[in-house]
Amino acid sequence: MGYIGNTPAEKYITLSKQTFTPDSSTVAFTLDNPVANENELAVFVNNVRQEPGSGKAYTATGTTLTMSEAPTSGHAMYAIYLGKTMATNTPADGSVTGDMMSYPLTGFESTGIDDNATSTAITIDSSGNLLVGKTSSNGSIAGAELRANGRVFGTADDTVPLFLNRLTSEGDIVTLRKDGNEIGLLGVDFTDNLYISGNSTHAGLNFGTASVVPYKNGDNIDATIDWGSSATRFKDLYLSGSVYLGGTGSANALDDYEEGTWTPTYTTETSSFTSITLDSDNRGFYTKIGDVVFAQCFLRTDAITVGGASGDVYVDGFPFTVAVEDNTVHTAGGGIGLSRTFAGDVPTSYYCIRNDTKALLQYRTSANGDSSDLNVNDLATGTNSNLIIATFIYKAQ
């Protein structure tokens, strides 16, 4: 059916009403909605409609209603807005468009995420990436990203980018999975120990107050996990204490290993040589394992001025002092591999002098005879003389 003018409303229409409180003195009242003049209002006092117009009951303009006389306190007073209706009909679905709305919305409280904010807080870009605190997907920009491909980025400027906190109980804080299967864990055990572990069949580590111990299947374990393997070894290991091999007692402790060089020379029982010139090939090497020293030498002289030196002859200059195991016993070990070019008797053996850095040279008085001390007179004084190639094994103090 066609209509002249506006299409009649399909729902019941009511006019907007405003109530006032007279006090017997106020003549000017504030309207909730502005009007062009008093003819847009119907004013009632004690349900009696008042006549509008200048010199009559009331006038109105803008948001001010002016009565010709102050209404009596306690009388009912209200106004009907003749030009403002209140429709009870519900708009059809899709009938309200953005052009019909004014932004920002006023008097609106959101219970979730909305776009009624004065600045950007969350962005979902065209690729489906959720961005918080940033407007572009870039791992070098501070903010959080939940990307459409499943990757999560947290970028922080001069602070911690990830904070995880487990309350009340000990246990896993992070679980790592591959194709739904657990492959690794990070968590807390024994009150405040961090553990990094594989799944129940794989190795891990537990970080204690002053130790790092093997960890597996939720507990510390003993003598089960290898450090490296025959084909995949670590390179260097730096320790300041001991290594316990085959046991945990003091007898199993290896507390030192050292390699180096030393300078072997000859000295005598009484006084010193006026001078002694060692051969250019003269050299010494040692290896110290725990408190046992293996000292090798190639000792040869090119000139000796005996001077006031006398008595027994020693190989001197050991890298470590010989231990005192017993006040009456010297130590011996190793042997002389080669000795020659001496002026007299040739040394065949030695023993190390306790609490000193030397060994006393010995020779055999006959094929089956006892050993005797080598004497200064047995040393040659010329070049390429007094050669000894020997290994000395002793316990260091």
C-alpha positions, 0 to 999 in steps of 0.5 A: 500500500502506498502512503503520502508522507512518512510510512506509519510505524509498525510498532507502538510509539510513545512520546518522551516525558520529563518530570520536574520537582517544583519548590514554589520559587523556581520558574526556570527548569532545565530540559533533557532535550533542546527544543525550538520553542514552547510549542514542542512541549506539552507541560502539565501541572497536577495533570492540567495542561498549561497553555504555551506562549509569551504572556501565558503559562510557559515559554521554552527555547533550547534547554530552558523551560520558563514558567510564568509563575513558580509552580507550588512545591509538592505539585506534580509537574511534567512535560511531554516532548511533542517532537521527540518520540520513543519507539518500542520497535526492534530494528530489523537485522542488518538495518542499522549501518555504520552511517547511522552511528556516532563514534566514539560511543558514549555511555558504553561499557565493553565486557570484552575486546572492542574498537571503542579505544583511543589507542591501539592495544591489540592488532590482528593483521591480514595474515591472522597474526595476533599482535599485542603492544605492536602493530607489525609482525617483527621479532625485533620490535617490543611486544608479543606475537601469536602468529598464524603459523603457530609460532610465539614471539615475545620481545622485551626491551631491557627486561625479561621477555618470558616469565613463568611461575609455578605455584604451590607444588614442585614439578614441571614448569615447561613441557616440550613435545614433538608430534604430541610426544614428550621429549623434554622438561624444565622444572623445579625439584627439591624445593628450589633446584632447577632440572633440565631433563629429557623424557622418562627414558632420557638423561638430564641434569639437576642444578643444586646449591653447589653441585650439578648431578645426573637426573632421570625420570624425575629423580637424581640417579647414580652411576647411570649416565655417561658424559659424552661417548666414544664417538662424541666427546667433549674437548677440554675439562677444567677442574680446580679439585679432584677427579674420583675414579672407580670410587668416591674415597680419598684413595680414588681421588686424582687431584693433580696432573701436570706436564713440563720441563726441568733442567738436569745438572750434576752437583756434589756432596761437598761444595760446588763446581767452580763451573760446569757447562751443560751440553746444548742437547741437555734437557728434561721432561716430566709428567706428574700424576697425582703425587707421582713424578716421572722425570726424564733427562738427557744429561751431558756436559761440555766442560767441568772445573771441579775446584773445591767440589768433592765427594758423591755425585748427584743428578740435581734439579728435579721439578718437585721435592721428593716426599719424606715417607720414612726418615731412614728410607730413600726412594728409587724408581725408574732407571738409567737407560744409558751412561757413558763417557765418564772418566772413571766408574760409570753410573748404573743406578740411583736413589732419590734423596728424601726432602730434596730435589736430587738423586745419588748416582751409584755404580757396580764395583764388579759384575756381581758386586754391591753398588757404591756412590759415584765420586767426583773423580769419576767425572770427565771434564772435557766436551761431550762427557758424562752422558746419562739418559735416565728416568726418575720415578718418585713420590712428591711431597 
